[in-house]
Amino acid sequence: DCNDTNAAINPGATEICDGLDNNCDGRVDDGLGSTTYYRDADGDGCGDPAVVITTCDTTPPAGYVTNSTDGCPTDAAKCSAGTCGCGTPDDADGNNIPDCLELDLSMLPPAPIAAGTSYVVRINAFAVSTLIPMNGMQLAVKFDATRLQLASIDAVAGTPFNTVLGTSVNNTLGTLKYAIGIGADQTGMTSSADLVDLVFTVKPGADLCAQDIQLAQLQTIGSFKNVFVTNTNIGVNPTLYSLPIMDLDSTKPVITGVPASVTAAADPGSTFGAFVPTPTVLVTDNCNVATSGLLITYPNLTTATAWPIDGMFPVGLTTLKWSATDDTGNETIIDRTIDIANWQLLTIKVQFDTRQVGASTRSIRVTTGTTSQLVNVAMPAWVGATPSVGILADIHIPIAASYSCISAKDNVHSLSAVDFSVDTVGNHYETSFTLIEGDSNDDNRIDVLDFSIFVGDQGNGVATNARSNFDANTVINNADFSCISINFFKRGDTCVAGADADAPLSRVSVKELRRQGLGNLAAADMNGDGWVDLRDMQIYLQGGQAPRASGTHDQGSISGW
């Protein structure tokens, strides 16, 4: 008995795997066999061949496995040999650089350079995958000291390195040596990040017209190079991307003298279009002489590169494009349009033969060729004995090579008047008319029908442009009747030979008026003889007055017969 304190240990006991000599033969766990186990400290299922235990126990101790295949014992994402800390695979892009150590260091160019302004270059780190934590870096930059002066180095919000370890700036030689690291509250850079902004001042008078210039680059200065440092103090050399070689001139050429877009009517006397004067267009550039050009596209889609010699543009929409390009490729384009309408302009000056007591708005029928249109005109009151003139400006009329005759008529007040010698004034036709009043039923003659209408219309409180209100006050009375009596039996003029109105009527029967639905005009039969005629007008002039029907008189259209 080799252990009197333990009854289970004696020469007759069976040997078991417990690290003791159970049968007192002088050997521990003899005859039970043994197994070697390997430490799996990172828990990835692969054992560290350098840390082993051997035991007869067939169950692995905690934290141990039966294999010894872990090439990175502290990298839980990787068993095979390689760059520990990068996981598997450690070179997914196959460029022979472990992804966890693969970095690009870039200078991101700002907006174009301009004299007297700041030129800010951002330093950016780009990682293709999760990095081993980077605890710091060195930044080595050479810059064009003839054009730039480094004013400051500003940390970017969220930078993984907020502690400046050293700075050396030489604005004469154009060099920067800069070292930064993590702060106490930071754990290192493990992904892409913006690092710092290099704020340069563009020197006054700097040559900004040069081409193929590299303003700054990431470049080793002496022994000082661009490098990142891991949390295990391993240096990582990034791939460097400096500012591109570029043309410094970013200022576009200036085009002056380009006219505004034009919208116009066709010129009087032209069936083609309208004249637009040739502009004086100049092109200047801050660095060199720019190449310039003009492209004109007409309504029929034909093109030209020069202003038309006669300055004439056709009816329709023409587009114009002025362009200028400098040696750097900066381009300025200005677009304009010339829209010539498919009509011409007419201005008419109108006055009436009757003194206008008040102001009114008259409706004038303008006839050009076979086209008629009603145009309202504001007629002011006469000033003393000076007739008032109403102007119908910019009336749209069909395009014609010429107009030999134009007519105008107030449709409920006057006869028509014509002009056989229409003037051309600037960009429009122009004419003037004095309209003879007294025609109330638009039959272009002054006769007993107009007298009959007047009798029915007379009264107070009427509109200044009411029918039979020839002098534009608020009452239809004897003053208005004078227009009929003075101009009695006159006919209006027309542009077409033989198209004059029928002869004026000297009488009309009440029976005929009623047959025509105009029985209300029978009030003009002053003597009750069944006719409206000159005798009734005489009686009215002598102060006679026939009985008038009750109700409101209809001022509808009345035609002569």
HELIX and SHEET records of a PDB file:
HELIX    1   1 ASP A   99  LEU A  101  5                                   3    
HELIX    2   2 VAL A  448  ASP A  457  1                                  10    
HELIX    3   3 ASN A  478  ILE A  486  1                                   9    
HELIX    4   4 VAL A  510  ARG A  515  1                                   6    
HELIX    5   5 GLY A  519  ALA A  524  5                                   6    
HELIX    6   6 LEU A  534  LEU A  541  1                                   8    
SHEET    1   A 3 ASP A  48  THR A  55  0                                        
SHEET    2   A 3 THR A  35  ARG A  39 -1                                        
SHEET    3   A 3 TYR A  64  VAL A  65 -1                                        
SHEET    1   B 5 LEU A 148  ALA A 155  0                                        
SHEET    2   B 5 ALA A 193  VAL A 202 -1                                        
SHEET    3   B 5 SER A 118  ALA A 127 -1                                        
SHEET    4   B 5 LEU A 103  LEU A 108 -1                                        
SHEET    5   B 5 THR A 239  TYR A 241  1                                        
SHEET    1   C 4 THR A 163  ASN A 170  0                                        
SHEET    2   C 4 THR A 175  GLY A 181 -1                                        
SHEET    3   C 4 MET A 134  PHE A 143 -1                                        
SHEET    4   C 4 ALA A 216  LEU A 218 -1                                        
SHEET    1   D 5 THR A 163  ASN A 170  0                                        
SHEET    2   D 5 THR A 175  GLY A 181 -1                                        
SHEET    3   D 5 MET A 134  PHE A 143 -1                                        
SHEET    4   D 5 VAL A 227  THR A 230 -1                                        
SHEET    5   D 5 GLY A 235  VAL A 236 -1                                        
SHEET    1   E 2 VAL A 254  THR A 256  0                                        
SHEET    2   E 2 LEU A 282  THR A 284 -1                                        
SHEET    1   F 5 VAL A 262  ALA A 264  0                                        
SHEET    2   F 5 GLU A 331  ILE A 340  1                                        
SHEET    3   F 5 GLY A 316  THR A 325 -1                                        
SHEET    4   F 5 THR A 291  THR A 297 -1                                        
SHEET    5   F 5 THR A 303  ALA A 304 -1                                        
SHEET    1   G 2 GLY A 273  PHE A 275  0                                        
SHEET    2   G 2 MET A 312  PRO A 314 -1                                        
SHEET    1   H 4 GLY A 390  ILE A 397  0                                        
SHEET    2   H 4 GLN A 344  PHE A 352 -1                                        
SHEET    3   H 4 HIS A 428  LEU A 435  1                                        
SHEET    4   H 4 ASP A 423  VAL A 425 -1                                        
SHEET    1   I 4 THR A 371  MET A 379  0                                        
SHEET    2   I 4 SER A 360  THR A 368 -1                                        
SHEET    3   I 4 ILE A 406  ASP A 410 -1                                        
SHEET    4   I 4 ALA A 417  ASP A 419 -1                                        
SHEET    1   J 2 GLY A 459  ASN A 460  0                                        
SHEET    2   J 2 VAL A 475  ILE A 476 -1                                        
SHEET    1   K 2 ARG A 507  SER A 509  0                                        
SHEET    2   K 2 TRP A 531  ASP A 533 -1                                        
END                                                                             
